[in-house]
Amino acid sequence: MRQKSKWIGSFCLFAAVTGIAFAASVGMPERQAKTLIASCAACHGSKGEGLEARSAPRLAGLDPTFMEGQLTHFAKGSRGTHPGDTFGSQMHVIAQSLGPEERKAAAAHYAKLSAPAAFSTIPPSSGQLQRGRQAYESCAACHGADGMGNADLGAPRLAGQADWYILSSLKAYQSGARGYDPSDLAGQQMAQSAKAVMEKDLAPVSSYASSLGRN
């Protein structure tokens, strides 16, 4: 109990200090900034590292334009409104509660954070790394050979992202739960690319893309 109280106290202190710095950097009232950070951190972690238990991806270091764009898609319903996207529906509600300036501020905040690359959660198998490397060659055209992404193409950074999230995203694109709206051009392009990935390559390519941030 004492350890839990100590953790809560540390988190509150972190949120307070970070909130002040965040508010100063984006010109937002301190109370509003602290509330925004705390609401995001509940799922995405205090450093934007992501939490698998909440199906929340790593946000630290992602391109701010990409993040702002995704929040806008969530807010407008071009993402997160498909019946098969359970956790996306939660983000749809959250994004709708944020104004354009708050979405921009949140994206700018997480883009400046750094967090350790996520550990692999996909059990290794024989030849998985080589299979993943080969499958990733088609991904590199947009996401880069180093997995750092391409803002001009709307392709996010994959290096260091959790492999479970990359895998779940590929499956969502394949099923049509993501990239279904005509206004989400990058999403539609990704849906077509994801459908070209063979099922046996899904886990290997997810693991390999994630590992680029650890090498």
Secondary structure in CASP SS format (residue, H / E / C, confidence):
PFRMAT SS
TARGET T0000
AUTHOR 0000-0000-0000
METHOD secondary structure of the structure
MODEL  1
M C 1.00
R H 1.00
Q H 1.00
K H 1.00
S H 1.00
K H 1.00
W H 1.00
I H 1.00
G H 1.00
S H 1.00
F H 1.00
C H 1.00
L H 1.00
F H 1.00
A H 1.00
A H 1.00
V H 1.00
T H 1.00
G H 1.00
I H 1.00
A H 1.00
F H 1.00
A H 1.00
A H 1.00
S H 1.00
V H 1.00
G C 1.00
M C 1.00
P C 1.00
E H 1.00
R H 1.00
Q H 1.00
A H 1.00
K H 1.00
T H 1.00
L H 1.00
I H 1.00
A H 1.00
S H 1.00
C H 1.00
A H 1.00
A H 1.00
C H 1.00
H H 1.00
G C 1.00
S C 1.00
K C 1.00
G C 1.00
E C 1.00
G C 1.00
L E 1.00
E H 1.00
A H 1.00
R H 1.00
S C 1.00
A E 1.00
P C 1.00
R C 1.00
L C 1.00
A C 1.00
G C 1.00
L C 1.00
D C 1.00
P H 1.00
T H 1.00
F H 1.00
M H 1.00
E H 1.00
G H 1.00
Q H 1.00
L H 1.00
T H 1.00
H H 1.00
F H 1.00
A H 1.00
K H 1.00
G C 1.00
S C 1.00
R C 1.00
G C 1.00
T C 1.00
H C 1.00
P C 1.00
G C 1.00
D C 1.00
T H 1.00
F H 1.00
G H 1.00
S H 1.00
Q H 1.00
M H 1.00
H H 1.00
V H 1.00
I H 1.00
A H 1.00
Q H 1.00
S C 1.00
L C 1.00
G C 1.00
P H 1.00
E H 1.00
E H 1.00
R H 1.00
K H 1.00
A H 1.00
A H 1.00
A H 1.00
A H 1.00
H H 1.00
Y H 1.00
A H 1.00
K C 1.00
L C 1.00
S C 1.00
A C 1.00
P C 1.00
A C 1.00
A C 1.00
F C 1.00
S C 1.00
T C 1.00
I C 1.00
P C 1.00
P C 1.00
S C 1.00
S C 1.00
G C 1.00
Q H 1.00
L H 1.00
Q H 1.00
R H 1.00
G H 1.00
R H 1.00
Q H 1.00
A H 1.00
Y H 1.00
E C 1.00
S C 1.00
C C 1.00
A H 1.00
A H 1.00
C H 1.00
H H 1.00
G C 1.00
A C 1.00
D C 1.00
G C 1.00
M C 1.00
G C 1.00
N E 1.00
A H 1.00
D H 1.00
L H 1.00
G C 1.00
A E 1.00
P C 1.00
R C 1.00
L C 1.00
A C 1.00
G C 1.00
Q C 1.00
A C 1.00
D H 1.00
W H 1.00
Y H 1.00
I H 1.00
L H 1.00
S H 1.00
S H 1.00
L H 1.00
K H 1.00
A H 1.00
Y H 1.00
Q H 1.00
S H 1.00
G C 1.00
A C 1.00
R C 1.00
G C 1.00
Y C 1.00
D C 1.00
P C 1.00
S C 1.00
D C 1.00
L H 1.00
A H 1.00
G H 1.00
Q H 1.00
Q H 1.00
M H 1.00
A H 1.00
Q H 1.00
S H 1.00
A H 1.00
K H 1.00
A C 1.00
V C 1.00
M C 1.00
E H 1.00
K H 1.00
D H 1.00
L H 1.00
A H 1.00
P H 1.00
V H 1.00
S H 1.00
S H 1.00
Y H 1.00
A H 1.00
S H 1.00
S H 1.00
L C 1.00
G C 1.00
R C 1.00
N C 1.00
END
